[in-house]
């Protein structure tokens, strides 16, 4: 019989901590673990509202009912239903949580959850003129040099936010002008060629600006926080890009992923094949890259 684990108070906190440590042992990305832990915390809070205070009360139906409830939930900030992508992330976390409970002997319940359909919307991207405006908005300062390197990574090399935040010094193969993405989606690695303009921006940042930002604090991270001399977090990178968009007076809703969409679109418009763009972006299958085909003949 599975061990009874009381959820309220310190009990459910220890359960979440155990789940986090289990994910770490399995070498899940440090950037995705907090998200999955939070998803489990929200599920546990749901269980408590259903007066389920121990794991021996847990059933497979609880997870299914919870996901069905999420599908009827409206986002607090957006005012719209939660996206299929968001719900699928919750499903992934719950399935892993169920596996953790079974493998550690805390419960025998398995969650038979199926991914929901994700609506593939038209990707937002910037024109080449808007990209130029973004570069022109970079200030003439040490932080501006860092901004240039960030644009080189997120636009020039098409990295995802997690991938850029995880970059370390060893990942920049300067002699080959290649970025080694070690912490890609689903833990996949890839090598990304660096175009000359992006290469120069990255090297200049590494040699001139990064040492000034470090404040003698040892770290292998590429992007360094201006105030603490520590690695920049995902949110800080995202906010900095948003600030450049505002300075450039671009009215579109733009984030780091928009820059990824932009370089993919521009490469396609310049004649690069879908197969090469797939490799460049690190897509698991060509279907994910197909979303750019209808943008091929638009004004670059």
Helices and strands as residue ranges (DSSP letters): H 10-25, H 30-49, G 55-57, H 60-71, H 84-103, H 128-136, H 142-151, I 152-156, H 161-166, G 169-171, E 172-173, E 178-181, G 185-187, E 190-193, H 196-204, I 205-209, H 210-214, H 234-247, H 256-269, H 274-281, H 286-289, G 290-295
